[in-house]
């Protein structure tokens, strides 16, 4: 959708850690720490590829694999701003009725048809409202 609507669509991600996964919150904080070094998407991909083997050591190993500055990464993992941002995202998600991930909203509208056509339909409806 970003390629098809480069000037009209903006992607905004929010985090909603899965309460049943022991490392979900830590994984989210690690993604935010990696983002500070410009590796948000790369680190997030590693998280999803390693969901069944996540551990404190695995977070560090993945950061090394991406060539992150390890001192900065480890300091960032402890930065309370990431916990605050995560708490805000979870609070916002709960208010919006989010029950799991991924949940997708387009201009505040819950996307239920996640097909390409479903995305296009809501995006086009929202764009028509702007005219």
C-alpha positions in Angstrom: 0.0 0.0 0.0 2.9 2.3 0.7 4.1 1.8 -2.9 0.7 2.2 -4.4 -0.2 5.3 -2.4 3.2 6.9 -1.7 1.8 10.4 -1.0 -1.5 9.4 0.6 -0.6 6.7 3.0 1.6 6.8 6.1 2.5 3.7 8.2 2.3 4.1 11.9 3.2 1.2 14.1 2.3 0.7 17.7 3.3 -2.1 20.0 1.0 -4.5 21.8 3.1 -7.3 23.5 1.3 -10.6 23.8 0.8 -11.1 27.5 1.2 -14.9 27.2 4.7 -14.7 25.7 7.4 -14.5 28.4 9.7 -12.3 26.3 7.1 -10.2 24.5 7.7 -7.0 26.5 11.5 -7.4 26.4 11.4 -8.0 22.7 9.5 -4.8 22.1 12.0 -2.8 24.2 14.8 -4.4 22.3 13.2 -3.4 19.0 12.9 0.2 20.3 16.5 0.1 21.3 17.6 -1.2 17.9 15.5 1.6 16.3 17.7 4.2 18.0 20.5 2.9 15.7 18.3 2.8 12.6 17.6 -1.0 12.7 14.0 -1.1 13.7 12.7 -3.3 10.8 15.8 -5.5 10.6 15.6 -6.2 14.4 11.9 -6.8 14.3 12.3 -9.3 11.5 14.9 -11.2 13.6 12.4 -11.1 16.6 9.7 -12.8 14.5 12.1 -15.3 13.0 13.3 -16.3 16.5 10.0 -16.2 18.5 10.4 -19.7 19.9 14.0 -19.1 21.1 13.9 -15.6 22.6 16.0 -15.0 25.7 18.0 -12.2 27.2 21.1 -13.5 25.5 19.3 -13.9 22.1 18.4 -10.2 22.2 22.1 -9.4 22.5 23.1 -12.0 19.8 20.7 -10.5 17.3 22.0 -7.0 18.0 25.5 -8.2 17.4 24.4 -9.9 14.1 23.0 -6.5 13.0 26.3 -4.7 13.9 24.7 -2.5 16.5 26.8 -0.6 19.0 26.5 -3.0 21.9 27.2 -0.4 24.6 24.5 1.9 23.3 22.1 -1.0 22.7 22.5 -2.3 26.3 22.1 1.2 27.7 19.0 1.8 25.6 17.5 -1.5 26.9 17.5 0.0 30.4 16.1 3.4 29.3 12.8 3.9 31.1 11.5 5.9 28.1 11.0 2.6 26.2 8.8 1.2 29.0 6.8 4.4 29.1 6.3 4.4 25.3 5.3 0.8 25.5 2.8 1.4 28.3 1.3 4.2 26.3 0.9 2.0 23.2 -0.8 -0.7 25.3 -3.1 1.8 26.9 -4.1 3.3 23.6 -4.6 -0.2 22.1 -6.9 -1.2 25.0 -8.9 1.9 24.6 -9.3 1.1 20.9 -10.5 -2.4 21.6 -7.4 -4.2 20.4 -7.4 -7.9 21.5 -4.3 -9.2 19.7 -1.7 -8.6 17.0 -1.6 -7.7 14.3 -4.6 -5.3 14.5 -4.8 -2.8 11.7 -6.6 0.5 11.6 -6.9 2.8 8.7 -7.8 6.3 9.9 -9.3 4.8 13.0 -11.3 2.2 11.2 -10.6 -1.4 12.1 -9.5 -3.4 9.0 -11.3 -6.8 9.0 -10.6 -7.8 5.4 -6.8 -8.0 5.3 -6.6 -8.9 1.7 -5.1 -6.4 -0.8 -8.6 -5.5 -1.9 -9.7 -5.0 1.7 -6.9 -2.5 2.2 -7.6 -0.7 -1.1 -11.3 -0.5 -0.4 -10.9 1.3 3.0 -8.0 3.5 1.7 -10.0 4.6 -1.3 -13.1 5.3 0.9 -10.9 7.4 3.3 -9.3 9.3 0.4 -12.8 10.1 -1.1 -13.7 11.7 2.3 -10.8 14.1 1.9 -12.0 15.5 -1.5 
